Amino acid sequence: MSVPLQNPPAAATLLLLVDATEGDEDEDILARLARSAAAVPGVDAASCAITTRPGHAPHSAASDDVAEQLERVQLELKEGPCRDAARTRRALNDVPMTHPQSRVRWPTFTRRALDAGITAVTALPISHRGHLTGSLDLYHQHRSLHPAGAQWGQMLADAAAIGLAHRTELRTARVRHDQLETALTSRILIEQAKGILAERLDCTTDAAFDRLRGHARSHQMKLVDLSRDIITNPHSATPFARR
């Protein structure tokens, strides 16, 4: 089996993960990733999880109830191939659940996986330039997942990581844009208020600003709010009436 890059639907899947629509949330991209990974030949089910910020709950998704339960076990107990692949950012391929080492390394997860009929797990890291840390878990039977299938799963995980990282950068850029726009608007209002006060009080703009700032501080007002009052209200209704 070869990685189906020449397959238009497969290429479209990668594009959907990389270039998410405006309305997509992180959970939507992860759900798409889980469904796409579960369709890889040899995979019985798939789940994925990422931690976007330290101290915040991970975002996760699963292709079915079995995968959801196994993902929940890993997140709640902090044990399992998913956690290790996310921590090391290295793939764990075709890890047999029947091996004694798995029973010692992940006792509860291994028992739950075997109870669900899963005899092996392939855990693939979801990471892009340090922006995200998580993993894609492929649940399957031991030796049933071809190496090319695991390679295709990693490509899906990488595509999702790029899409998620892009969305994070876009959100950050929008927040910064809004902050700069607010700061510019505030600066314009303050400059306008300075000019009005300088004319009204027959003083320099620097002296007008000192009066403006002193009044705002003494009355616990925001400078921009006081400036807006001076601009929009008649001079007789502001703290600085015309002489």
URVEN-V419582 format. One record per residue. PSI is psi in whole degrees, 0 to 359 (NA if undefined). NEAR is the number of other ideal C-beta (glycine too) atoms within 10 Angstrom. D_LAST is the distance of its C-alpha to the last C-alpha in Angstrom with 2 decimals. Layout:
PSI_NEAR_D_LAST + PSI_NEAR_D_LAST
This chain:
139_12_88.00 + 156_10_85.31 + 122_17_81.56 + 60_15_81.00 + 334_10_78.46 + 357_8_80.28 + 114_11_79.75 + 316_8_76.87 + 324_8_75.98 + 318_17_75.90 + 322_12_73.61 + 324_10_71.37 + 315_22_71.18 + 318_19_69.94 + 322_12_67.30 + 327_18_66.09 + 323_23_65.69 + 314_16_63.95 + 78_12_61.64 + 154_20_60.49 + 167_8_58.57 + 323_6_54.86 + 356_6_55.57 + 136_16_58.09 + 170_11_57.41 + 321_18_59.21 + 327_11_61.65 + 318_13_62.55 + 319_25_63.49 + 321_25_65.52 + 320_18_67.31 + 321_21_68.21 + 314_29_69.46 + 317_27_71.62 + 319_15_73.17 + 319_23_73.88 + 324_29_75.44 + 339_20_77.61 + 355_15_79.08 + 132_22_80.42 + 131_13_84.25 + 348_19_85.58 + 130_23_82.38 + 324_20_82.67 + 166_24_79.00 + 151_28_75.80 + 164_29_72.60 + 157_32_69.64 + 146_25_66.67 + 152_24_63.75 + 111_17_61.24 + 324_17_57.92 + 142_7_56.01 + 137_6_57.32 + 354_5_57.22 + 152_8_57.02 + 140_10_59.91 + 153_17_62.01 + 138_19_62.09 + 165_22_65.65 + 159_23_67.84 + 155_24_71.55 + 337_23_74.04 + 183_15_75.77 + 321_10_76.14 + 312_19_78.45 + 323_26_76.07 + 318_16_73.15 + 318_16_75.09 + 324_25_76.10 + 320_26_72.55 + 321_15_71.31 + 316_20_73.97 + 320_27_72.83 + 319_18_69.16 + 318_9_69.75 + 352_14_72.45 + 45_9_71.14 + 148_17_74.60 + 166_28_76.26 + 325_29_76.60 + 312_31_73.11 + 318_19_71.50 + 319_18_73.67 + 323_27_73.11 + 321_26_69.33 + 316_11_69.39 + 343_12_71.68 + 38_13_70.65 + 144_13_74.36 + 146_18_76.55 + 110_18_79.22 + 129_19_81.91 + 54_19_84.47 + 117_22_84.24 + 127_15_87.19 + 341_22_86.33 + 352_12_89.98 + 139_14_89.97 + 327_9_90.06 + 324_10_87.17 + 321_21_84.90 + 327_14_85.94 + 320_9_85.02 + 317_15_81.84 + 71_24_80.35 + 310_12_82.54 + 314_13_80.63 + 315_23_79.50 + 317_26_83.01 + 317_14_84.57 + 320_20_82.13 + 315_26_82.74 + 322_14_86.50 + 329_11_86.32 + 1_17_84.50 + 14_11_87.23 + 121_22_85.23 + 354_20_87.39 + 155_24_85.08 + 138_28_81.41 + 118_28_79.80 + 123_26_76.28 + 131_29_74.19 + 145_24_70.85 + 105_28_67.63 + 141_19_65.49 + 106_19_63.54 + 35_8_62.15 + 3_8_61.39 + 326_16_59.00 + 152_21_61.32 + 119_20_64.12 + 194_27_66.59 + 156_30_69.98 + 124_31_72.01 + 125_30_75.12 + 117_33_78.18 + 127_30_80.68 + 185_23_84.22 + 147_16_87.85 + 129_15_89.05 + 14_11_90.03 + 345_14_89.13 + 115_23_85.97 + 146_16_86.85 + 325_12_84.97 + 329_15_83.60 + 319_20_82.19 + 323_21_80.39 + 318_17_79.14 + 321_26_77.81 + 320_28_76.12 + 324_20_74.39 + 321_17_73.19 + 316_27_71.71 + 319_27_70.00 + 320_19_68.64 + 316_23_67.35 + 321_30_65.56 + 319_25_64.10 + 315_18_62.67 + 317_23_61.20 + 318_26_59.66 + 321_18_58.26 + 318_15_56.78 + 321_18_55.05 + 316_16_53.63 + 323_11_52.29 + 317_12_50.84 + 318_10_49.05 + 318_10_47.65 + 322_10_46.47 + 320_10_44.73 + 316_10_42.94 + 320_10_41.77 + 315_10_40.68 + 320_10_38.63 + 318_10_37.05 + 321_10_36.20 + 319_10_34.81 + 317_11_32.61 + 320_11_31.42 + 317_10_30.70 + 318_12_28.76 + 318_16_26.68 + 320_12_26.08 + 316_13_24.95 + 317_20_22.43 + 319_21_21.04 + 321_13_20.89 + 317_14_19.10 + 322_23_16.46 + 315_22_16.12 + 319_13_15.68 + 314_19_13.00 + 322_26_10.95 + 319_17_11.87 + 320_12_10.59 + 320_16_7.30 + 0_15_6.74 + 56_11_8.99 + 177_14_11.82 + 163_11_15.36 + 327_14_16.67 + 317_10_18.59 + 323_14_15.71 + 320_22_14.01 + 321_19_17.42 + 318_14_17.80 + 318_17_14.73 + 312_22_16.11 + 319_14_19.58 + 319_10_18.92 + 318_17_17.31 + 318_18_20.24 + 314_10_22.76 + 335_8_21.67 + 11_9_21.65 + 49_6_24.76 + 155_14_23.38 + 138_10_24.58 + 322_17_22.26 + 326_18_23.26 + 318_12_22.57 + 320_21_18.99 + 319_25_18.60 + 321_17_20.24 + 319_16_17.93 + 323_24_14.84 + 318_15_16.93 + 339_10_18.54 + 155_10_16.13 + 152_8_13.35 + 333_13_9.81 + 343_7_9.83 + 5_10_13.04 + 165_19_12.31 + 344_14_11.71 + 75_18_8.64 + 151_11_6.28 + 137_13_3.74 + NA_7_0.00
